[in-house]
């Protein structure tokens, strides 16, 4: 399993919490970043920053900031 660092920020930009998640090493970078990791966005009203954990396992996770999930009407 590949370890990914996840940091959550409040909408004001203030730090909230940091955690790690595990994803399959069989995913490619696109699948990991845009299909699997967004499913793990557990605090939906906060920004989620994902970063590689430098564990030398594939796929390499390019740092990415996910915006809070919103209901669009």
C-alpha positions as CSV (number, residue, x, y, z in Angstrom):
1,X,0.0,0.0,0.0
2,X,1.1,3.5,-0.8
3,X,0.9,6.2,2.0
4,X,-0.4,9.7,1.2
5,X,-0.2,12.7,3.5
6,X,-3.5,14.6,3.8
7,X,-3.8,18.0,5.5
8,X,-7.2,19.8,6.1
9,X,-7.6,23.5,6.2
10,X,-10.6,25.6,7.3
11,X,-12.2,27.9,4.7
12,X,-10.4,30.7,6.4
13,X,-7.0,29.0,5.5
14,X,-6.2,28.0,9.1
15,X,-4.7,24.5,9.7
16,X,-7.2,22.0,11.1
17,X,-5.7,18.5,11.1
18,X,-3.2,16.2,9.4
19,X,-3.6,12.5,8.7
20,X,-2.3,9.7,6.4
21,X,-4.3,7.5,4.0
22,X,-3.3,4.4,2.2
23,X,-4.1,3.7,-1.5
24,X,-3.3,0.8,-3.8
25,X,0.1,0.8,-5.5
26,X,-1.5,-0.5,-8.6
27,X,-3.2,2.8,-9.4
28,X,-1.5,5.2,-11.8
29,X,-1.0,8.8,-10.8
30,X,-4.1,10.1,-12.5
31,X,-6.4,7.4,-11.0
32,X,-4.9,8.0,-7.6
33,X,-5.2,11.8,-7.6
34,X,-8.5,12.3,-9.4
35,X,-10.5,9.1,-8.7
36,X,-9.4,7.4,-5.4
37,X,-8.1,10.3,-3.2
38,X,-11.2,12.5,-3.7
39,X,-13.3,9.7,-2.3
40,X,-11.3,10.0,0.9
41,X,-12.2,13.7,1.3
42,X,-13.8,13.1,4.7
43,X,-14.2,16.7,6.0
44,X,-16.2,18.0,3.0
45,X,-16.5,21.6,4.0
46,X,-12.7,22.1,4.3
47,X,-9.8,22.3,1.8
48,X,-7.8,19.1,1.5
49,X,-4.1,19.2,0.6
50,X,-2.6,15.9,-0.6
51,X,1.2,15.2,-0.8
52,X,3.4,12.2,-1.4
53,X,4.8,10.6,1.8
54,X,8.2,10.0,0.2
55,X,7.9,6.2,0.9
56,X,9.5,5.4,-2.5
57,X,6.4,3.6,-3.7
58,X,4.5,4.2,-6.8
59,X,2.5,6.2,-7.8
60,X,4.2,9.4,-6.9
61,X,1.5,11.9,-5.7
62,X,2.0,15.4,-7.0
63,X,0.9,17.9,-4.4
64,X,-2.7,19.0,-5.0
65,X,-5.3,21.1,-3.2
66,X,-8.9,20.0,-3.3
67,X,-11.5,22.6,-2.7
68,X,-14.4,22.0,-0.3
69,X,-17.2,20.0,-1.8
70,X,-20.4,22.0,-2.4
71,X,-23.9,21.3,-3.4
72,X,-24.7,23.1,-6.6
73,X,-28.4,23.8,-7.3
